[in-house]
Amino acid sequence: MKTDISKLKTLPNFGKMKGLSKQRIHILVKDGRFDTLEIDGVKFIVLNNKALKYKKQFFR
């Protein structure tokens, strides 16, 4: 499988990009909200439409 590495972000960097904590990103990944790729033990989020269009949700 070939992947354009410019379309990958580490979980903490993706969290900073979207304004989310590292813990929240891990929960969302576990729930299957984002497509991930693991390389040498480092997990990356694939910056596809699903990831780019994700908006922070507030609960009241």
N, C-alpha and C positions, 0 to 999 in steps of 0.2 A: 504494500500500500504506500503510495507516494502522497505526502502532505506538504503543502507550502508552509514553511516554518514561520513566515510572517503572519500567518493566521492562527498562531498559538500564543496563549498567555498563561503564565503560571497562576495558580489559584490566588495567592496573595496579590499579585499585580492586577488580576481581573477584579478582585474585590476593591482595590483602590480606584480603578477605572470607573466602577459602578457605585462607589460609595457604600460598600457593604463590608462587614467584618469578615475575618478569615473563618470564624466559626459558622457564620451564616452561609458563606460560600460552600463550605464542606457539607452542610445540611442540604443545600440545594442540589449539589452534585450527587449526594446519596439518594435524593428523591428523584433523580433522573431529569432534572430541569435543563442540564447542559450536556453536550457531547464532550467526552474527555478522551485524552490520549496519554498513555504513560510511556515515557522514554527513560530508561536507566533508573527507574524508581521515582522519577519526578512526574507528577501529574500536571497536565496542561488542559486548559479549556480551549476547544476549537471555536474560533470566532466566526461562526456561521450565523444565519439569520436568527436562530433561536437565542443565541447568546447576545447578539448585538441589539436586538429589540427588547431584551428583558428590562423591565422598569422596576425600581424599588417600590415595594408595596407597603403601605401603612395600614395598620389595623387599629380600629377605634373601639 
